[in-house]
Amino acid sequence: MGWDSKEPLAYDVARHSILSRSTNGVRVIPLEIKNLKHLIDRPVEIRNGSGWCPISQAPVTTEFAISRFLIPFLSRKGWAAFVDPDIVCLTDIEKLFDLADDKYAVMVVKHDYTVKDGMKGLGVQTSYPRKNWSSIVLWNCSHGGNKRLTLDMINTWPGRDLHAFKWLKDEEIGELPRSWNYLVDVYDGGEKNIMHFTNGGPWIKGWQSKESDLIWNEEAKIFLDK
């Protein structure tokens, strides 16, 4: 799971939502950038008080923006899942792994929408091809397609190319049902297995509450009532 030092509560709530509904045991491992310095050495500049990637010529919105692409190197074989921390999982995560198909290198919800550039959570949201495909990913770490991904690519490619899975052929990218990456306040209706608060949520200081916050707030009670 992505980890950002500015949003520890989001991670705690997301992790709890997964573990509390798991029936077969699952490990949730935070991708903390401080523990991955030996693998990621992309330059980051500070502009106007915020992170800026000179490779991508774009803002650095989260600390885990790139670390998700290390999963094939960290897991090496078998299946693993990556999830952003701004989620609430409403069902047993085992059901997601039940969808794994060995013919694919990755499996994602293939969102088809364009966002308006602007603020997202604690940073700036920008549009790029295959936006949000990489926010929840089933990784087939044994697949030959992922063997083409190198650390040099991870450290030198623009982020938008990594998030679009440019090292893979289109037919190597499998599709998950929308319910496994249900974008809150983007989609309207339908089944929800993982609710993704992609535009931010109540863990952000000064957040203006919305009706859609209710599920996150209910999940967060265990932490907020302490």
C-alpha positions, 0 to 999 in steps of 0.5 A, a space after each residue: 500500500 502507498 504510504 505518505 508521511 503527510 497522510 498517516 491516518 488515511 493509510 491506517 484506515 485503509 489498512 484496517 478496512 482490508 484486514 478487518 474483512 480478510 478471511 484468509 489472512 493478508 499482509 499489508 506492507 507500506 511502501 515507505 520511501 525512506 526504506 526504498 532509497 536504494 531502489 529509487 533515486 529520481 530527482 525531486 526539486 522544491 518549487 513554491 514549497 511543493 515537490 516537482 519532478 524535473 523528469 516528468 515536468 510535473 508536480 510530485 503529488 505523493 511520496 508513493 507516486 513511483 514506488 508502486 512500480 517496485 512491486 515486481 522487484 520486491 515480490 519477484 514471483 506470484 501475485 501481489 496487489 497495490 492499492 492507494 491509501 485513500 481507499 476503504 475496502 468493503 469486502 474480503 480482498 481475497 475476492 480480488 485475488 480470485 480474479 487473477 488471470 496468469 495471462 496478464 502482467 497486470 490487471 486494473 480498472 480501465 477508467 475512461 475519464 478526464 479530470 479537471 486540472 486542480 487540487 487533489 487532496 494535498 497536491 495538484 491533480 493533472 490529466 494523463 492517459 490511463 489516469 488512475 489505472 495504476 491506483 489499484 493494481 493486481 501485479 503478476 510478478 512472474 509474468 514475462 512482461 514485467 521482466 521488461 521493467 527495469 530500475 533504470 526505467 523506473 528512475 528515468 521515465 516520466 511518471 505518466 509513462 509508468 502510470 500508463 504501463 508503457 513497458 507492457 503490450 496492451 494485451 498484457 493489461 487485464 481488466 478488473 470490474 469497476 467495483 474494485 476501484 470505485 472512484 468516489 464522486 466520479 462514478 454514480 451508482 453500481 457495486 462498490 468493493 473498494 471505494 477510492 477517495 481519489 479527490 481527497 477526504 476527511 483526513 485532510 485538514 480543512 476538508 469540506 465534508 460531503 455525503 460520500 464521506 460517511 463510509 470513510 468516517 465510519 471506518 475511521 471511528 476506531 482511530 478517531 475515538 481514541 
